[in-house]
Amino acid sequence: MTVNDYEDFDDSTKFPQPVTDSPWLITEFGHPRQVPVWESESMFMLTVSMWMRHYDALYAHPEISGAFGWAAFDYSSPEFNTPEAVTAYHCLDDIYRLPKGFAAYALASQQDPDLYGPMLHILNYWRRGTSELWVASNTEEVEIKTNGKSLGRRRGTEFTHLPHPLFRFPLGDAFQPGTVEALALRNGQVVAREQLRSPQEAQKLQVVTDDPSLVADGADATRVVVYAQDKNGTVPPYEDRRIDIQVENGRLLGSATAHLEGGRIAFYVQSREGERQPIAIHVSAEGLGATDARVAVEAETQAAVPYSPFDSRVESLKFVPAKW
């Protein structure tokens, strides 16, 4: 038996719905609340709480054979009765597959450290006063330091049915702009650490490509991510100024102008068939200067996959739009 379960965002007592004592599958769960990357930290923490509360309840119910969270990535959707598809912001990552806020890191902390290694992330931007600090990790203990001063070690205490409960540190008046550092420990040894600096005004751009090279087949493409950075290399999480993009020796898949979202944005570049010159990417923004990146282009060495008889038949079919 299967069911879609979209119970209340705040009331964990209503999830999961009592269906049967026999194994059953939740084919969708989540919430329709839109959470774009420029949302407030408090909303991001509410989203963390929703996702982890749901997963905690799932682990507490062995009669559930599985469940699918809706959804992983923001997506273009006609569901809002608009003339054109718009972005649905329900999800853990944005439409460019970049994490939004903190929920994706909270879920990633449930990975087995013996298989995937230790994971650690501070669920905060460290930009303003807060009474408590949450940390996600798949290790046994976490220690927090603020501006070099230790606040002690703790074990995970939140959502205790999970394989790796989250860590919550009461801060009181310990917040001071500067740095906060988390250290993850297994068997008493530090196995991972993360340091955040309070974000300041953006001063420059950084361009990062997923792939160092493409194949000159006219189809190969890679994602390019543009980040705003302050003087310390921190991404200001609410930076949204316009950027201009130029691509040489390749195709820009996207608009030549865009706006940063949450201090970053992405686009794609594609090779041209037979073009071996490196693809040059130029990005600029008023007040942040310009920066460049290059993607090498390699000769195509593998023959294209030939059409099969099935492909040829499909290509010859005439598409007739349905009449509603």
ZATI-138906 format. One record per residue: residue number from 0; x, y, z of N, C-alpha, C in turn. Coordinates in steps of 0.05 Angstrom, whole numbers, m for minus. Layout:
BEGIN
{node NUM, {X, Y, Z}, {X, Y, Z}, {X, Y, Z}} ...
This chain:
BEGIN
{node 0, {17, m24, 0}, {0, 0, 0}, {18, 25, 0}} {node 1, {9, 46, m14}, {24, 70, m15}, {6, 94, m9}} {node 2, {19, 116, m1}, {3, 140, 5}, {22, 164, 2}} {node 3, {10, 187, m7}, {24, 213, m6}, {16, 226, 20}} {node 4, {36, 236, 36}, {31, 246, 63}, {42, 274, 66}} {node 5, {24, 294, 63}, {32, 322, 66}, {18, 333, 91}} {node 6, {27, 324, 114}, {14, 334, 138}, {26, 361, 146}} {node 7, {16, 371, 169}, {22, 398, 177}, {52, 403, 180}} {node 8, {60, 428, 172}, {88, 436, 172}, {100, 435, 201}} {node 9, {83, 442, 221}, {93, 446, 248}, {85, 424, 267}} {node 10, {66, 407, 260}, {56, 387, 279}, {66, 359, 273}} {node 11, {86, 350, 287}, {98, 324, 281}, {80, 301, 290}} {node 12, {59, 307, 307}, {42, 286, 316}, {24, 275, 294}} {node 13, {21, 290, 272}, {4, 281, 250}, {19, 266, 228}} {node 14, {45, 262, 231}, {61, 248, 211}, {76, 225, 224}} {node 15, {76, 201, 212}, {61, 193, 188}, {33, 186, 194}} {node 16, {16, 187, 173}, {m12, 179, 177}, {m14, 150, 185}} {node 17, {m31, 143, 204}, {m34, 115, 211}, {m50, 101, 190}} {node 18, {m37, 83, 175}, {m50, 70, 153}, {m55, 40, 159}} {node 19, {m34, 26, 165}, {m36, m3, 169}, {m12, m13, 184}} {node 20, {m15, m35, 197}, {8, m47, 211}, {26, m62, 191}} {node 21, {16, m68, 167}, {33, m81, 147}, {51, m61, 134}} {node 22, {73, m70, 122}, {92, m51, 109}, {78, m35, 88}} {node 23, {83, m9, 89}, {71, 9, 68}, {92, 30, 61}} {node 24, {87, 43, 39}, {106, 62, 27}, {94, 90, 25}} {node 25, {109, 110, 35}, {101, 138, 31}, {114, 148, 5}} {node 26, {97, 152, m15}, {108, 158, m42}, {115, 187, m45}} {node 27, {105, 205, m28}, {113, 233, m27}, {108, 244, 1}} {node 28, {127, 259, 12}, {121, 275, 35}, {138, 301, 34}} {node 29, {129, 321, 48}, {143, 347, 47}, {123, 369, 54}} {node 30, {127, 392, 41}, {109, 414, 47}, {109, 433, 23}} {node 31, {86, 445, 15}, {86, 463, m8}, {97, 491, m2}} {node 32, {106, 496, 22}, {117, 523, 29}, {141, 529, 11}} {node 33, {141, 552, m2}, {163, 560, m20}, {186, 571, m3}} {node 34, {210, 561, m7}, {233, 569, 8}, {256, 575, m11}} {node 35, {257, 599, m23}, {279, 606, m41}, {305, 611, m26}} {node 36, {327, 613, m41}, {353, 615, m29}, {357, 641, m13}} {node 37, {340, 661, m19}, {343, 687, m4}, {325, 688, 21}} {node 38, {314, 665, 29}, {297, 665, 53}, {314, 672, 78}} {node 39, {300, 677, 100}, {313, 683, 126}, {325, 658, 138}} {node 40, {345, 662, 156}, {356, 639, 170}, {336, 625, 187}} {node 41, {317, 640, 199}, {297, 627, 216}, {279, 609, 199}} {node 42, {273, 617, 174}, {257, 600, 157}, {273, 576, 149}} {node 43, {298, 579, 143}, {315, 556, 136}, {317, 536, 159}} {node 44, {318, 546, 184}, {319, 528, 207}, {292, 514, 211}} {node 45, {270, 528, 205}, {244, 515, 206}, {242, 493, 185}} {node 46, {255, 497, 162}, {255, 477, 141}, {272, 453, 150}} {node 47, {295, 458, 163}, {311, 436, 174}, {294, 420, 194}} {node 48, {280, 434, 211}, {264, 421, 232}, {242, 403, 219}} {node 49, {229, 414, 197}, {209, 398, 184}, {220, 372, 172}} {node 50, {241, 375, 156}, {252, 351, 143}, {262, 331, 164}} {node 51, {277, 340, 184}, {289, 321, 203}, {267, 309, 221}} {node 52, {247, 325, 228}, {225, 314, 244}, {210, 292, 228}} {node 53, {207, 296, 202}, {194, 275, 186}, {212, 250, 185}} {node 54, {238, 253, 180}, {255, 230, 178}, {258, 216, 206}} {node 55, {257, 232, 227}, {258, 220, 254}, {233, 202, 258}} {node 56, {210, 212, 249}, {185, 196, 252}, {186, 171, 235}} {node 57, {199, 174, 211}, {201, 150, 194}, {218, 128, 206}} {node 58, {240, 136, 218}, {257, 116, 232}, {244, 104, 256}} {node 59, {224, 119, 268}, {210, 108, 291}, {188, 89, 284}} {node 60, {182, 86, 258}, {159, 70, 249}, {170, 47, 231}} {node 61, {177, 24, 243}, {188, 2, 226}, {168, m9, 207}} {node 62, {142, m3, 210}, {122, m14, 191}, {123, 1, 165}} {node 63, {137, 24, 163}, {140, 38, 138}, {164, 26, 122}} {node 64, {158, 17, 98}, {179, 4, 82}, {197, 25, 69}} {node 65, {189, 49, 66}, {205, 70, 54}, {189, 95, 50}} {node 66, {203, 117, 42}, {189, 143, 38}, {206, 160, 20}} {node 67, {193, 177, 4}, {206, 195, m15}, {200, 223, m7}} {node 68, {220, 239, 0}, {217, 267, 6}, {213, 283, m20}} {node 69, {194, 301, m20}, {189, 319, m43}, {199, 346, m36}} {node 70, {221, 355, m48}, {236, 342, m69}, {265, 351, m66}} {node 71, {282, 340, m83}, {311, 346, m81}, {318, 373, m92}} {node 72, {308, 380, m116}, {317, 404, m131}, {294, 421, m139}} {node 73, {296, 447, m135}, {277, 466, m146}, {273, 461, m176}} {node 74, {250, 467, m187}, {244, 459, m214}, {225, 478, m227}} {node 75, {225, 480, m253}, {206, 496, m268}, {179, 481, m269}} {node 76, {158, 495, m263}, {132, 481, m260}, {109, 499, m269}} {node 77, {89, 488, m281}, {65, 503, m288}, {43, 501, m267}} {node 78, {51, 492, m243}, {30, 485, m223}, {17, 510, m210}} {node 79, {27, 534, m216}, {16, 557, m202}, {m4, 573, m220}} {node 80, {m14, 560, m241}, {m33, 572, m259}, {m23, 598, m271}} {node 81, {2, 599, m278}, {14, 622, m291}, {16, 617, m321}} {node 82, {18, 638, m338}, {20, 634, m367}, {44, 617, m375}} {node 83, {66, 620, m360}, {90, 605, m366}, {100, 591, m341}} {node 84, {116, 571, m345}, {126, 556, m322}, {144, 574, m305}} {node 85, {141, 573, m279}, {158, 588, m260}, {172, 568, m242}} {node 86, {191, 578, m227}, {207, 561, m209}, {191, 554, m184}} {node 87, {190, 528, m178}, {179, 519, m153}, {202, 516, m133}} {node 88, {199, 529, m110}, {221, 531, m90}, {216, 512, m66}} {node 89, {204, 489, m70}, {198, 472, m47}, {222, 458, m36}} {node 90, {244, 457, m50}, {263, 435, m48}, {288, 441, m31}} {node 91, {305, 420, m29}, {329, 422, m13}, {351, 438, m27}} {node 92, {355, 435, m53}, {375, 449, m68}, {360, 467, m88}} {node 93, {374, 488, m98}, {361, 505, m118}, {361, 492, m145}} {node 94, {352, 506, m165}, {348, 495, m192}, {375, 489, m205}} {node 95, {397, 501, m194}, {424, 496, m205}, {438, 474, m189}} {node 96, {424, 460, m171}, {435, 438, m155}, {454, 449, m134}} {node 97, {450, 473, m125}, {466, 485, m103}, {450, 484, m77}} {node 98, {461, 477, m55}, {445, 475, m30}, {434, 502, m22}} {node 99, {409, 502, m12}, {396, 526, m2}, {395, 524, 28}} {node 100, {405, 545, 41}, {404, 545, 70}, {418, 521, 82}} {node 101, {404, 505, 98}, {417, 485, 114}, {405, 457, 112}} {node 102, {381, 453, 101}, {368, 427, 103}, {383, 405, 88}} {node 103, {395, 412, 65}, {409, 392, 50}, {433, 381, 66}} {node 104, {446, 398, 82}, {468, 389, 98}, {459, 372, 121}} {node 105, {435, 379, 132}, {424, 362, 154}, {419, 334, 144}} {node 106, {408, 331, 120}, {403, 305, 109}, {429, 290, 102}} {node 107, {449, 305, 92}, {474, 293, 85}, {488, 282, 110}} {node 108, {482, 293, 134}, {495, 284, 158}, {486, 256, 166}} {node 109, {466, 245, 152}, {457, 218, 159}, {473, 196, 144}} {node 110, {492, 204, 128}, {509, 184, 114}, {527, 169, 134}} {node 111, {532, 144, 127}, {549, 127, 143}, {578, 137, 141}} {node 112, {590, 145, 163}, {618, 156, 161}, {638, 135, 153}} {node 113, {632, 109, 158}, {651, 88, 150}, {651, 84, 119}} {node 114, {628, 91, 106}, {627, 88, 77}, {634, 114, 63}} {node 115, {625, 137, 74}, {628, 162, 60}, {646, 183, 73}} {node 116, {657, 176, 96}, {674, 194, 110}, {659, 213, 129}} {node 117, {673, 227, 146}, {660, 245, 165}, {648, 269, 151}} {node 118, {625, 279, 161}, {612, 302, 150}, {606, 321, 173}} {node 119, {608, 347, 167}, {604, 368, 188}, {595, 393, 174}} {node 120, {574, 406, 185}, {566, 432, 175}, {552, 448, 196}} {node 121, {559, 473, 199}, {547, 492, 218}, {522, 503, 205}} {node 122, {499, 500, 218}, {473, 509, 206}, {468, 538, 214}} {node 123, {484, 556, 203}, {482, 584, 211}, {500, 600, 192}} {node 124, {494, 626, 188}, {512, 643, 172}, {531, 659, 190}} {node 125, {526, 659, 216}, {543, 674, 236}, {544, 704, 228}} {node 126, {520, 715, 222}, {519, 743, 214}, {505, 760, 234}} {node 127, {491, 748, 253}, {477, 764, 273}, {472, 747, 298}} {node 128, {463, 761, 320}, {460, 747, 346}, {440, 724, 344}} {node 129, {446, 702, 358}, {429, 679, 359}, {432, 666, 386}} {node 130, {411, 655, 397}, {411, 643, 424}, {422, 615, 424}} {node 131, {422, 602, 401}, {431, 574, 399}, {443, 569, 372}} {node 132, {460, 549, 371}, {474, 542, 346}, {470, 512, 341}} {node 133, {460, 506, 317}, {456, 478, 309}, {478, 469, 290}} {node 134, {486, 444, 293}, {507, 433, 276}, {498, 405, 267}} {node 135, {504, 399, 242}, {498, 372, 231}, {524, 357, 227}} {node 136, {525, 333, 237}, {549, 316, 233}, {542, 287, 237}} {node 137, {557, 270, 223}, {553, 241, 227}, {575, 229, 246}} {node 138, {585, 246, 263}, {605, 237, 283}, {593, 236, 311}} {node 139, {609, 227, 330}, {598, 222, 357}, {596, 248, 373}} {node 140, {615, 265, 370}, {616, 290, 386}, {623, 313, 368}} {node 141, {615, 337, 377}, {622, 362, 364}, {630, 383, 385}} {node 142, {652, 397, 379}, {661, 419, 396}, {657, 445, 381}} {node 143, {649, 466, 395}, {645, 492, 383}, {664, 512, 396}} {node 144, {677, 528, 378}, {694, 550, 388}, {684, 576, 375}} {node 145, {681, 597, 391}, {673, 623, 380}, {696, 642, 385}} {node 146, {707, 653, 363}, {731, 670, 365}, {753, 658, 382}} {node 147, {757, 632, 378}, {778, 617, 392}, {771, 606, 419}} {node 148, {748, 614, 430}, {740, 605, 457}, {722, 581, 455}} {node 149, {729, 559, 468}, {713, 534, 467}, {688, 537, 484}} {node 150, {666, 527, 472}, {641, 525, 487}, {635, 497, 496}} {node 151, {655, 479, 492}, {653, 452, 501}, {644, 433, 480}} {node 152, {643, 407, 487}, {635, 386, 469}, {607, 377, 476}} {node 153, {593, 367, 455}, {566, 356, 460}, {562, 332, 441}} {node 154, {544, 314, 450}, {534, 293, 433}, {508, 302, 420}} {node 155, {500, 289, 398}, {475, 296, 385}, {451, 291, 403}} {node 156, {433, 310, 405}, {410, 308, 423}, {383, 312, 408}} {node 157, {384, 321, 383}, {359, 329, 370}, {351, 308, 349}} {node 158, {326, 299, 349}, {316, 278, 331}, {331, 252, 335}} {node 159, {327, 240, 358}, {343, 218, 368}, {337, 191, 355}} {node 160, {316, 189, 338}, {312, 165, 323}, {330, 163, 299}} {node 161, {342, 185, 291}, {359, 186, 267}, {385, 171, 273}} {node 162, {398, 161, 252}, {424, 149, 256}, {444, 168, 268}} {node 163, {441, 194, 261}, {460, 214, 271}, {444, 239, 280}} {node 164, {435, 240, 305}, {420, 264, 314}, {436, 290, 310}} {node 165, {421, 312, 308}, {434, 338, 305}, {444, 348, 332}} {node 166, {462, 367, 331}, {475, 378, 355}, {464, 406, 359}} {node 167, {456, 412, 384}, {446, 439, 390}, {462, 450, 413}} {node 168, {474, 474, 409}, {490, 487, 429}, {477, 513, 438}} {node 169, {468, 514, 463}, {458, 540, 474}, {481, 560, 474}} {node 170, {476, 585, 464}, {498, 605, 462}, {496, 626, 484}} {node 171, {472, 632, 493}, {469, 654, 512}, {478, 680, 498}} {node 172, {497, 693, 510}, {508, 718, 499}, {536, 713, 486}} {node 173, {541, 688, 478}, {567, 681, 467}, {571, 691, 438}} {node 174, {550, 699, 425}, {554, 708, 397}, {569, 734, 396}} {node 175, {590, 734, 380}, {605, 758, 374}, {613, 756, 345}} {node 176, {610, 777, 329}, {619, 776, 301}, {648, 768, 300}} {node 177, {655, 752, 280}, {682, 742, 277}, {681, 714, 266}} {node 178, {690, 695, 282}, {692, 667, 272}, {678, 648, 291}} {node 179, {666, 628, 280}, {656, 605, 295}, {667, 580, 282}} {node 180, {677, 562, 298}, {690, 537, 288}, {677, 513, 300}} {node 181, {672, 493, 284}, {662, 467, 294}, {683, 446, 289}} {node 182, {687, 428, 308}, {705, 406, 306}, {689, 380, 310}} {node 183, {691, 361, 292}, {677, 336, 294}, {696, 315, 304}} {node 184, {687, 298, 323}, {705, 279, 336}, {693, 251, 334}} {node 185, {710, 231, 327}, {704, 203, 329}, {725, 190, 346}} {node 186, {716, 174, 365}, {734, 160, 383}, {753, 180, 396}} {node 187, {743, 204, 402}, {759, 224, 415}, {778, 240, 398}} {node 188, {779, 233, 372}, {798, 246, 353}, {783, 265, 334}} {node 189, {795, 288, 329}, {783, 307, 310}, {786, 295, 281}} {node 190, {763, 292, 267}, {764, 280, 240}, {754, 300, 219}} {node 191, {742, 322, 228}, {732, 342, 209}, {729, 369, 224}} {node 192, {733, 390, 209}, {728, 417, 222}, {718, 436, 201}} {node 193, {703, 456, 210}, {692, 477, 192}, {693, 503, 207}} {node 194, {701, 524, 193}, {702, 551, 205}, {686, 570, 188}} {node 195, {669, 586, 201}, {654, 607, 188}, {664, 634, 197}} {node 196, {665, 653, 179}, {670, 681, 186}, {645, 697, 181}} {node 197, {639, 715, 198}, {616, 732, 194}, {618, 746, 167}} {node 198, {597, 744, 150}, {599, 756, 123}, {599, 786, 124}} {node 199, {615, 798, 106}, {617, 827, 103}, {609, 834, 75}} {node 200, {613, 859, 67}, {605, 868, 41}, {621, 853, 19}} {node 201, {607, 846, m2}, {621, 833, m25}, {642, 851, m37}} {node 202, {664, 839, m45}, {686, 854, m57}, {695, 843, m84}} {node 203, {689, 818, m89}, {699, 806, m114}, {681, 783, m122}} {node 204, {687, 772, m146}, {673, 749, m157}, {692, 725, m159}} {node 205, {681, 702, m156}, {696, 677, m161}, {680, 660, m181}} {node 206, {693, 648, m200}, {680, 631, m220}, {692, 603, m217}} {node 207, {674, 583, m215}, {682, 555, m211}, {667, 538, m232}} {node 208, {682, 522, m247}, {670, 504, m266}, {670, 476, m255}} {node 209, {649, 461, m262}, {648, 433, m253}, {669, 415, m266}} {node 210, {676, 421, m291}, {694, 404, m306}, {717, 421, m317}} {node 211, {742, 410, m317}, {764, 425, m328}, {765, 425, m358}} {node 212, {751, 406, m371}, {752, 404, m400}, {726, 393, m411}} {node 213, {721, 398, m436}, {698, 388, m451}, {708, 374, m476}} {node 214, {691, 359, m488}, {697, 346, m514}, {685, 363, m536}} {node 215, {700, 366, m558}, {692, 383, m580}, {672, 370, m598}} {node 216, {650, 360, m587}, {630, 346, m603}, {605, 363, m607}} {node 217, {605, 388, m597}, {582, 405, m600}, {559, 399, m581}} {node 218, {563, 380, m563}, {542, 373, m544}, {551, 374, m515}} {node 219, {576, 368, m510}, {587, 367, m483}, {584, 394, m469}} {node 220, {576, 395, m444}, {571, 420, m430}, {579, 417, m401}} {node 221, {583, 439, m387}, {590, 439, m359}, {576, 462, m345}} {node 222, {571, 458, m319}, {560, 480, m303}, {582, 499, m294}} {node 223, {575, 525, m293}, {593, 545, m283}, {579, 560, m261}} {node 224, {591, 561, m237}, {579, 575, m214}, {595, 600, m208}} {node 225, {580, 622, m205}, {592, 648, m198}, {585, 655, m169}} {node 226, {605, 660, m153}, {601, 668, m125}, {611, 697, m120}} {node 227, {596, 712, m104}, {607, 736, m93}, {622, 729, m68}} {node 228, {643, 744, m62}, {659, 739, m38}, {667, 765, m25}} {node 229, {669, 764, 2}, {679, 787, 16}, {710, 785, 18}} {node 230, {722, 802, 33}, {752, 802, 34}, {763, 777, 46}} {node 231, {747, 762, 61}, {756, 737, 74}, {750, 712, 57}} {node 232, {737, 716, 34}, {728, 693, 18}, {701, 682, 26}} {node 233, {687, 695, 45}, {660, 687, 53}, {640, 696, 32}} {node 234, {620, 680, 27}, {598, 687, 8}, {577, 702, 24}} {node 235, {572, 728, 18}, {550, 742, 31}, {523, 730, 23}} {node 236, {508, 719, 41}, {485, 702, 34}, {461, 716, 22}} {node 237, {461, 743, 23}, {439, 758, 11}, {447, 777, m11}} {node 238, {471, 772, m22}, {481, 789, m44}, {465, 782, m70}} {node 239, {454, 803, m84}, {437, 797, m107}, {442, 815, m131}} {node 240, {466, 827, m133}, {470, 846, m155}, {472, 832, m182}} {node 241, {470, 848, m203}, {470, 837, m230}, {498, 831, m239}} {node 242, {500, 809, m254}, {526, 802, m267}, {522, 801, m297}} {node 243, {544, 806, m311}, {545, 804, m340}, {564, 781, m348}} {node 244, {556, 765, m368}, {570, 741, m375}, {577, 742, m405}} {node 245, {602, 735, m411}, {611, 732, m439}, {625, 705, m441}} {node 246, {620, 692, m463}, {633, 666, m469}, {645, 666, m497}} {node 247, {670, 659, m499}, {684, 658, m524}, {692, 629, m530}} {node 248, {690, 622, m556}, {698, 595, m566}, {680, 573, m556}} {node 249, {656, 580, m547}, {636, 561, m538}, {609, 574, m537}} {node 250, {589, 559, m529}, {562, 570, m527}, {554, 575, m498}} {node 251, {542, 598, m493}, {530, 604, m467}, {502, 593, m467}} {node 252, {496, 574, m449}, {469, 564, m446}, {456, 579, m423}} {node 253, {442, 600, m430}, {431, 618, m410}, {432, 646, m419}} {node 254, {425, 665, m402}, {424, 693, m408}, {451, 706, m404}} {node 255, {456, 726, m420}, {482, 741, m417}, {482, 759, m393}} {node 256, {459, 764, m381}, {457, 778, m356}, {441, 761, m336}} {node 257, {448, 763, m311}, {434, 748, m290}, {438, 763, m264}} {node 258, {423, 755, m244}, {426, 766, m217}, {435, 744, m198}} {node 259, {454, 751, m181}, {461, 732, m160}, {437, 726, m143}} {node 260, {435, 701, m134}, {414, 693, m115}, {428, 680, m91}} {node 261, {425, 692, m68}, {439, 681, m45}, {469, 683, m47}} {node 262, {478, 703, m62}, {507, 707, m65}, {520, 690, m87}} {node 263, {503, 675, m103}, {514, 659, m124}, {493, 655, m146}} {node 264, {502, 645, m168}, {484, 638, m191}, {500, 619, m209}} {node 265, {486, 605, m226}, {500, 586, m244}, {489, 589, m272}} {node 266, {505, 580, m291}, {497, 577, m319}, {513, 554, m331}} {node 267, {508, 549, m356}, {522, 527, m369}, {536, 537, m395}} {node 268, {559, 524, m401}, {572, 530, m426}, {575, 503, m441}} {node 269, {574, 505, m467}, {575, 481, m484}, {596, 484, m506}} {node 270, {609, 462, m513}, {629, 462, m534}, {616, 466, m561}} {node 271, {632, 474, m581}, {624, 474, m609}, {637, 452, m624}} {node 272, {623, 440, m642}, {634, 417, m656}, {659, 425, m672}} {node 273, {681, 410, m666}, {706, 415, m680}, {722, 438, m670}} {node 274, {711, 454, m651}, {726, 478, m641}, {744, 469, m618}} {node 275, {770, 473, m621}, {790, 464, m602}, {801, 486, m585}} {node 276, {794, 510, m590}, {803, 532, m573}, {791, 530, m545}} {node 277, {806, 536, m524}, {795, 536, m497}, {771, 555, m495}} {node 278, {751, 547, m481}, {727, 564, m477}, {735, 585, m455}} {node 279, {732, 610, m462}, {739, 632, m443}, {712, 643, m432}} {node 280, {711, 645, m406}, {687, 655, m392}, {695, 680, m377}} {node 281, {680, 702, m383}, {685, 728, m370}, {660, 736, m355}} {node 282, {663, 742, m330}, {640, 750, m313}, {648, 776, m299}} {node 283, {629, 796, m299}, {634, 821, m285}, {609, 831, m271}} {node 284, {613, 848, m252}, {590, 860, m238}, {599, 887, m228}} {node 285, {581, 906, m228}, {587, 933, m219}, {596, 932, m189}} {node 286, {619, 944, m183}, {629, 944, m156}, {645, 920, m148}} {node 287, {644, 899, m164}, {659, 875, m158}, {680, 868, m178}} {node 288, {683, 884, m199}, {703, 880, m219}, {696, 856, m237}} {node 289, {716, 845, m249}, {712, 823, m269}, {731, 800, m261}} {node 290, {723, 776, m270}, {740, 753, m266}, {735, 734, m289}} {node 291, {755, 716, m294}, {754, 698, m317}, {758, 669, m308}} {node 292, {750, 652, m326}, {755, 623, m323}, {758, 611, m350}} {node 293, {772, 589, m352}, {776, 575, m378}, {769, 545, m374}} {node 294, {758, 535, m396}, {752, 506, m397}, {766, 495, m422}} {node 295, {784, 476, m418}, {798, 465, m441}, {778, 449, m458}} {node 296, {785, 446, m484}, {768, 431, m502}, {786, 410, m516}} {node 297, {778, 385, m514}, {793, 362, m524}, {780, 351, m549}} {node 298, {797, 339, m566}, {786, 326, m590}, {768, 303, m583}} {node 299, {748, 299, m599}, {730, 277, m596}, {744, 251, m604}} {node 300, {746, 232, m586}, {761, 207, m591}, {743, 183, m594}} {node 301, {718, 185, m586}, {700, 162, m588}, {679, 167, m610}} {node 302, {673, 146, m625}, {653, 149, m645}, {625, 153, m632}} {node 303, {608, 168, m646}, {581, 173, m636}, {566, 147, m635}} {node 304, {548, 144, m616}, {531, 120, m615}, {512, 121, m639}} {node 305, {512, 100, m656}, {495, 101, m679}, {465, 98, m672}} {node 306, {448, 108, m691}, {420, 104, m688}, {414, 74, m689}} {node 307, {395, 65, m673}, {385, 38, m676}, {360, 38, m694}} {node 308, {351, 15, m703}, {326, 15, m718}, {303, 27, m703}} {node 309, {302, 24, m677}, {281, 36, m661}, {282, 66, m662}} {node 310, {306, 78, m660}, {310, 107, m661}, {300, 117, m688}} {node 311, {306, 103, m710}, {298, 112, m736}, {267, 113, m739}} {node 312, {254, 93, m727}, {225, 92, m728}, {213, 116, m712}} {node 313, {224, 120, m688}, {214, 142, m672}, {217, 169, m686}} {node 314, {241, 173, m699}, {246, 198, m712}, {226, 203, m735}} {node 315, {216, 182, m747}, {198, 185, m769}, {169, 190, m761}} {node 316, {163, 187, m735}, {135, 191, m726}, {128, 220, m726}} {node 317, {103, 225, m733}, {93, 253, m733}, {78, 258, m706}} {node 318, {86, 279, m693}, {74, 286, m667}, {48, 301, m672}} {node 319, {27, 292, m660}, {1, 305, m662}, {m8, 314, m634}} {node 320, {m9, 341, m630}, {m17, 350, m603}, {m44, 340, m595}} {node 321, {m47, 333, m570}, {m73, 324, m560}, {m93, 347, m558}} {node 322, {m118, 341, m562}, {m140, 361, m560}, {m154, 357, m533}} {node 323, {m153, 377, m517}, {m164, 375, m490}, {m193, 385, m490}} 
